[in-house]
């Protein structure tokens, strides 16, 4: 099946749907570009007041496409490629933060790695009891350079430590208690709940909402954008290590990694 980002419009909401069943909705470089295009489309559409980010299938997003990453590692200019990939991922997250319209994540399943990064870049989060959050990057010899600053910004450094260093998996109830999720509904109500929130937001002044989001993400979170740049650099550097090479090969071969 072709990995795609699909767009659906039900004004006042616009939905971005991750639909890559063959890779458990892992984000390829092409899909990252499709996401950027989707955000641009909804930015320009005045009838869309909020963007809903959701996914098709049992996995919401299993992170970046590690098979694609492993093929990059074998190229002669691997370090340059990793820096380019990290820059593309950072650009997507910054575009989500800077989008003047609120983004609501509708999460009905596991969210791993970069999937969690995208969820943290959303302004509001609706989950079902199936939602789970985890950062498995260190098991693959990688570093979650973009997840760390966002997790610390949204929920504090203690929460970031539990995820990134402790490797803890957060279930739906835990996410709600921590403030990672703002509302829990049944799976069959997940999109409807996000759309209902959009209807509520659409009653307010678009300009007021836009300025409120900007105040939160760009003024209160002024250091966040700088930290994302630093995080992207760390991510790229980690990807070019022996540990990353081994971790990615182990992932593709479906075996236990043996780190140097």
N, C-alpha and C positions, 0 to 999 in steps of 0.2 A: 504494500500500500504506500502511496506517495505521502510524504510528510508535508503537511500544509497547515497554515494558519487561516482559518475561515472567519469571515465577517458576516454578522447578522444585525439588522437594524429593526428595533421595535421602539421607535421614539416614545419617550425621551431617552431611552437607553440604546447603546450600541454594544454588541457583544463580540469579543475576540475569543474564538474557540480554537484551542490547541488540538489538532487531530493528526497524531502520528502513532497509530496503534502498534506498528511493527517495532518501535523502539521505546514503548511505554511513555510516549510523549516527551522523549528527550529532545532537547533543542539543538538542531543543527545550525550551522552558520547561515544557511539559506533561510531557515525559519526565523532566526534573529532579525534578518533583513525584512522578512515579511511582517514581523511584529512592528518594526519601525514604520513601515509603510501603513500598516493598519492604524497606528496611533496618529500618524499624520492625517489620514483620511478622516478619522473621527474628530480630530482637532478642528478641521476646517468645516465640518458639518454642523451648522448652527442648531439643527433640530435634535442633535445628540447632546444631552446635558451631563451624562455619566457614562463611563465605559465599564462593562462587566467583563472580567477575565475569568474564563473557565475552560474546561477540557472535556473531551469525549473519551469514554473508556474508564477502566477501573483505576488507572494511575493518572493523577492530575499532571504531574511532570516529574520525571526521574532525573532531572538535572540537565547538564550539557551532554551532547552525544559523544560518549567516550570512545566509541569505535572510530568515529571521525577524527577525534583528537589523537588517537594512537597512530593513525595513518600520517598525521602531521608530524609526529615525533620522528618519523623515519626519513623525512626530507632533509636535504642538505642545509636549508635555511630554517631549521626547526625553531630556533630561538626567536627569529624575526616573525615567524608564523604565529607563535604563541603570544607574542606581544600584540600582534594584530587581532587575534581572537579575543584577548583580554580587553583590548580597546573597544571592540565591537560590543562585547557584553556590557562594559561600563556605559557605552553610549545608549544602549537600550534602557538600562536602569535609570540613567539621568533623564532620558526622554519621558519615562513614566513619572518621575518625580516632578518634572517641569511641565507636564501636560496640564493646562489650566483647568481641566475638568477632573472631578474625582474619579478614581478607578476603584471598583469594588471587586475583590476576588471572591469567586464562588467555588469553594473547595469541597469536593466529594470523593476524597481518596488520598493516597499517599503523595506527599510533596517532598522531594529530596533535593539537596544541593542548590543548584541555581534556580530550581523551582521555588524553593523557599525564599531565595533572594528576590524573585519577582513578587512573591506574596507580600514580603516586607516592603517592597516598593509601592504596593497598593495602599490606598488611603483607608479603606474599610475592608473587613474580611468576614464573610459568612461561611460557616462550615457545617457539614453534616457529621453524624457520629462516626463516619468512615475516615474522616480526616486524620492524617498523621504527618508529623514534621520531623525531618532528620537531616543531618549534614554528614554524609559518609566519606567526604573527600580525603581525609587522612588515611583511610583504609586503601585508597588508591594512590597514595604518595603525593597527593595534591593539597593545595591550601585554599580555603574559602575566602579569598581576598575581598570579595564584594559582599559576602554574607555578613562578615564580622562587623563592618562599620554600620550597616543597616540594622542588624540585630541590636547593637549597642545603642543606636539612636532611638529605635522604637521602644525597646524594652529593657535596656541597661546592660552593662558589661557582664554582670552575673549571669544573666540569661544567655548571653553570647558564649560564655565559658562552658555552660552546661551542654550547649549544642555542639560547639566547635571542638572543644578540648575533651569534654566528657563523653561525647558521642551519644548523648541521650536522645531517645525518641520521645517526642511529645505527642500524646493522643489528643483527641478532640476536646475532652473535658479539661485536660491540662492547658491546652491552648486558650480556652475560654477563661480559665482562672488567671493565666498570665497576662491576658490582654492581647495575645497574638490573634485571637479570634474575637469578634465583637458580638456575634450572634450565632446560635446553633439551631438548625432546623432539620427536618427529615430530608433524605436524599431527593425525594420527588418534589420537594419545595425549594430546592437550593437556588435555582435561577429565578424563580418567582419572588423569593425573599429579596434577592439583589435588585430585581426590577422594582419591587415595592419601595425599596430604599431610594431608588432613582426618582420615583414619582414624588416622594417626600422632598428630596433635594430640589427638584424642579419647581417646587412652590416658592423657593427662595430666589433672590436676585442672583443671576449668573455672575455678575461682576463681583458681588460680595463673596460668593463661594470661591471664585478664582483668586481673589486677594487673600482670602483665608488660607487656601492651600499654599499659596506662594509664601505667606508669612510662616507657616509651619515648616515647609520643606526647604526654603531658600534662605530665610532670615534666621529663624530659630535653629535650623539645621545647616547653618552657614559652613561649619567645619565638615559636615557630612560629605559635600561634593569634593572637597580636598582629600578627605580620607578615602573616598572611592577611587580616586586617581592613584593614591598610594597603594591601596588594596589591589588594584588591577596590575600594578607593577610587581607586587609580591606574588600574585597568582601566576603571572607569566614566568617569573624566575623559577618558581617551584615546579612548573610544568617541564622545565628543561633539565631537571635533575635526574640522577640515576634512579632514585626512588620512584619518580613519576613514570619513567620508562618501564620499570618493573611492574608497578601498580597497574598501568594501562594494559601491558601485555598479559598480565594475570587476569584482568577483567575480560579481555577479548577471548582468552583461552579458557575462561571459566574455571580457574584454579586459585588456590590460596597464594597470595603474594609473599615473596621471600625478599624482604627489604635488606639492602646492604648495611 
